[in-house]
Amino acid sequence: MSIISIQGLSKTYASGLQALKAVDLEIRRGEIFALLGPNGAGKTTLINIVCGIVTPSTGRAVVDGHDIVRDYRASRAKIGLVPQELHTDMFETVWATVSFSRGLFGKRPDAAHLEKVLRELSLWEKRHDKIMTLSGGMKRRVLIAKALAHEPQVLFLDEPTAGVDVELRREMWALVRRLREGGVTVILTTHYIDEAEEMADRIGVIDKGALVVVDEKTALMRKLGTKQLTVHLARPLTEIPPGLDGWRLALNGGGNELELTYDAHQDATGVPTLLARLGELGIEYRDLHTRQTSLEEIFVGLVAK
């Protein structure tokens, strides 16, 4: 069942820039959805429209049954947003800013919930510190704490780990998984391929304002991915022998490697017959190595098209 339904959403600014082009997208309740795309692709525009920060030119979006325009307050109350940039009062304490954020949504004070959020984010010991005194990574955690203060059903993370260290990235990934286990639907935008590969159940690729593809992560890699078999030869070849014309082969490594590209999910991959043919031609090999196309290569290929 969808918690967010987006239909024909587009945005054209006064300058004539078309930031979004008729986007249709269903986000399932309780999933982690990654929106991948290069800088300027329209990721943040899409998030800002759903969160009510930017007005769409055409189309509509519904969050947990609430239209984002007609039922703005109800839809926005369902959403937590962690923006790319730090927008908060630097002179406030962590506790004050998180408490204020909860109050903005008309929620009753709940010290126990705020304590749980701050402990989850390793901010409890910093709760009385002014935000200006915190490190960059801690400030990023404060943004997440603010977004979770009013107990949203949907959490948007806009480039959540841009510019943070590896340790914090992994901590945030673990936090996102715990949130999902608690029933929160998570949508993250990223241009870090490994983040999408590590975290997401489904992936959408957006480029130049258009949604290029949406699919399960594993299905995307299966459909668009290929495999390479590298045959490490006992003796180098100067060219691919005519007897190997029936395979998609390349000669690499100074003639020491034959590389076969094939679809791993076809019944006839051509690998057994290739190895038999090498034996018939007297071409000896000392090792075999296979590699599957990464999500990064799929992404680059989609955007290039």
C-alpha positions in Angstrom: 0.0 0.0 0.0 1.3 3.5 -0.9 1.9 6.1 1.7 2.9 8.7 -0.9 1.2 8.9 -4.3 2.6 11.4 -6.8 0.8 11.9 -10.2 1.9 14.1 -13.1 4.0 16.4 -10.8 5.9 19.1 -12.7 7.6 22.3 -11.8 8.6 25.2 -14.2 10.1 28.3 -12.6 9.5 31.8 -13.8 12.9 31.8 -15.5 11.6 29.0 -17.8 13.6 26.3 -16.1 11.7 23.0 -16.0 12.9 21.4 -12.8 10.4 18.5 -12.9 8.7 16.8 -15.8 5.4 15.0 -15.1 6.7 12.7 -12.4 4.5 9.7 -11.4 5.7 7.8 -8.3 4.2 5.5 -5.6 6.2 5.2 -2.3 5.2 2.1 -0.3 4.5 2.2 3.4 7.5 1.1 5.4 10.1 1.0 2.6 13.4 2.7 2.2 13.3 4.4 -1.2 16.4 6.0 -2.7 16.1 8.7 -5.3 19.4 8.7 -7.3 20.5 11.4 -9.7 23.3 13.8 -10.5 23.4 17.3 -9.0 20.6 19.5 -10.5 18.5 16.5 -11.6 15.4 17.5 -9.7 15.7 15.5 -6.5 15.5 18.3 -4.0 12.7 20.0 -6.1 10.6 16.8 -5.8 11.1 16.6 -2.1 10.4 20.3 -1.5 7.1 20.0 -3.4 5.9 17.0 -1.4 6.9 18.8 1.8 5.0 21.9 0.8 8.0 24.1 0.5 7.7 24.6 -3.3 4.3 24.8 -5.2 4.0 22.4 -8.1 3.1 23.8 -11.6 0.9 20.8 -12.4 0.0 17.4 -10.9 -0.8 16.4 -7.3 0.7 14.5 -4.4 -1.0 12.7 -1.5 0.7 11.8 1.8 -1.0 9.2 3.9 -4.4 10.2 2.4 -3.8 14.0 2.7 -3.5 16.2 -0.4 -0.3 18.3 -0.1 -2.1 21.5 -1.3 -5.7 21.1 0.1 -4.7 19.4 3.3 -1.3 21.1 3.8 -1.1 21.0 7.6 -2.3 17.4 7.8 0.1 16.2 5.1 3.1 18.2 6.5 2.5 16.8 10.0 3.1 13.3 8.6 6.5 14.3 7.3 9.9 14.8 8.8 12.4 16.6 6.5 16.2 16.6 7.0 17.4 19.2 4.5 20.9 19.4 3.0 21.7 22.7 4.7 21.7 23.5 8.4 18.7 25.8 9.1 18.4 26.4 12.9 19.2 28.9 15.6 22.9 28.5 16.4 22.5 30.1 19.8 19.8 27.6 20.9 20.6 24.5 22.9 20.0 21.1 21.3 17.1 20.4 23.7 15.4 23.7 23.1 15.5 23.5 19.3 14.2 19.9 19.2 11.4 20.8 21.7 10.5 23.8 19.6 10.3 21.7 16.5 7.9 19.3 18.1 5.7 22.2 19.3 5.6 23.6 15.7 3.4 20.6 14.7 1.0 21.1 17.7 2.3 18.1 19.5 2.1 18.0 23.3 5.5 18.0 25.1 6.9 14.5 25.4 10.3 14.5 27.2 10.5 10.7 27.0 10.2 10.7 23.2 12.7 13.5 22.8 15.2 11.7 25.1 14.8 8.5 23.0 15.5 10.4 19.8 18.5 12.2 21.2 19.9 9.0 22.7 19.4 7.2 19.3 21.5 9.9 17.7 24.2 10.1 20.4 23.1 13.6 21.3 21.9 13.1 24.8 25.1 14.2 26.4 25.0 17.3 24.2 21.4 18.3 25.0 22.4 21.4 26.9 25.1 22.5 24.5 24.5 25.4 22.1 24.3 24.2 18.5 27.1 26.6 17.5 29.6 24.7 19.6 28.9 21.3 17.9 30.9 19.7 15.2 29.6 19.4 11.7 28.6 15.8 12.2 26.7 16.6 15.4 24.9 19.5 13.7 23.7 17.0 11.1 22.4 14.7 13.8 20.5 17.7 15.3 18.7 18.2 11.9 17.6 14.5 12.1 16.5 14.9 15.7 14.4 18.0 14.7 12.8 16.0 11.9 11.9 13.1 14.2 10.7 15.3 17.1 7.0 15.2 16.0 6.9 11.4 15.3 6.5 11.6 11.5 5.3 8.6 9.4 7.6 9.6 6.5 11.2 10.8 6.8 12.9 12.6 3.9 16.7 12.7 4.0 18.0 15.1 1.3 21.7 14.1 0.7 22.0 12.9 4.3 25.7 12.0 4.3 27.1 14.6 2.0 30.3 15.8 3.5 30.2 13.6 6.6 32.9 11.0 7.6 32.6 7.3 7.0 31.9 6.4 10.6 28.9 8.8 10.8 27.6 7.6 7.4 27.5 4.0 8.8 25.8 5.2 12.0 23.2 7.0 10.0 22.6 4.0 7.8 22.0 1.9 11.0 19.6 4.6 12.3 17.6 4.6 9.1 17.2 0.8 9.3 16.0 1.1 12.9 13.5 3.8 11.9 12.1 1.5 9.1 11.8 -1.3 11.7 9.7 1.1 13.8 7.3 1.7 10.8 8.7 4.9 9.4 8.9 5.2 5.6 12.3 6.6 4.5 13.0 8.4 1.3 16.6 9.5 0.7 18.1 11.4 -2.1 21.7 10.7 -2.9 24.4 10.7 -5.5 26.4 8.2 -3.6 25.7 5.0 -5.4 27.0 2.8 -2.5 24.5 4.5 -0.2 21.6 3.4 -2.4 23.0 0.0 -2.9 23.5 -0.5 0.8 20.2 1.0 2.1 17.4 1.0 -0.4 14.6 -1.5 -1.1 13.7 0.3 -4.3 15.6 2.8 -6.4 14.3 5.6 -8.6 16.7 7.3 -11.0 16.0 10.9 -11.9 17.8 13.0 -14.6 17.0 16.4 -16.0 13.7 16.5 -14.1 12.4 13.2 -15.4 12.1 9.9 -13.6 14.1 7.5 -15.8 13.4 4.2 -14.0 11.9 2.9 -10.7 12.5 -0.7 -9.6 13.5 -3.0 -6.8 17.2 -2.7 -6.3 17.9 -6.4 -7.0 15.6 -6.4 -10.0 17.3 -3.3 -11.4 20.7 -4.9 -11.1 19.4 -8.1 -12.6 17.7 -6.5 -15.6 20.2 -3.9 -16.4 23.4 -5.6 -15.1 25.7 -7.9 -17.0 28.5 -10.1 -16.0 32.1 -10.3 -17.2 34.1 -13.5 -17.2 37.9 -12.8 -17.3 40.0 -15.7 -18.6 43.6 -15.3 -17.5 45.6 -17.0 -20.3 48.7 -19.1 -19.7 50.3 -17.4 -22.8 49.4 -14.0 -24.3 47.5 -13.7 -27.6 48.1 -11.0 -30.2 44.5 -11.2 -31.4 41.2 -13.0 -30.8 41.4 -16.2 -32.9 38.7 -16.5 -35.7 37.4 -19.7 -34.0 36.0 -17.5 -31.1 33.8 -15.3 -33.3 30.6 -16.5 -31.7 31.2 -14.8 -28.3 31.3 -11.1 -27.1 35.0 -11.1 -26.4 37.7 -8.5 -25.7 41.4 -9.0 -25.4 42.8 -7.1 -22.5 45.9 -6.9 -20.2 48.4 -6.9 -23.0 46.9 -10.0 -24.5 46.9 -12.0 -21.3 43.2 -11.7 -20.6 40.1 -12.7 -22.6 37.0 -11.0 -21.3 33.5 -12.3 -22.1 30.5 -10.1 -21.4 27.2 -12.0 -21.0 23.8 -11.9 -19.4 24.0 -13.9 -16.2 20.3 -14.6 -16.2 20.0 -16.2 -19.6 19.9 -19.9 -19.6 22.6 -20.0 -22.3 25.4 -17.8 -21.0 28.0 -19.3 -23.5 30.5 -19.8 -20.7 30.8 -23.7 -20.8 31.0 -23.8 -24.6 33.6 -21.0 -24.6 35.8 -22.9 -22.2 35.4 -26.1 -24.3 36.2 -24.2 -27.5 39.4 -22.8 -25.9 40.5 -26.4 -25.2 39.8 -27.4 -28.8 41.9 -24.5 -30.0 44.7 -25.4 -27.6 44.5 -22.1 -25.7 45.4 -22.8 -22.1 44.3 -20.6 -19.2 45.4 -20.5 -15.6 42.5 -18.7 -13.8 38.9 -17.5 -14.2 37.3 -14.4 -12.6 33.7 -13.2 -12.8 32.4 -9.7 -12.0 28.8 -8.3 -12.0 28.0 -4.8 -13.2 27.7 -2.5 -10.2 24.8 -0.2 -9.6 27.1 2.7 -10.3 27.7 1.5 -13.9 24.0 0.9 -14.4 23.3 4.5 -13.1 25.9 6.0 -15.4 24.5 4.1 -18.4 21.0 5.2 -17.7 21.9 8.9 -17.3 24.1 8.7 -20.4 21.1 7.5 -22.4 
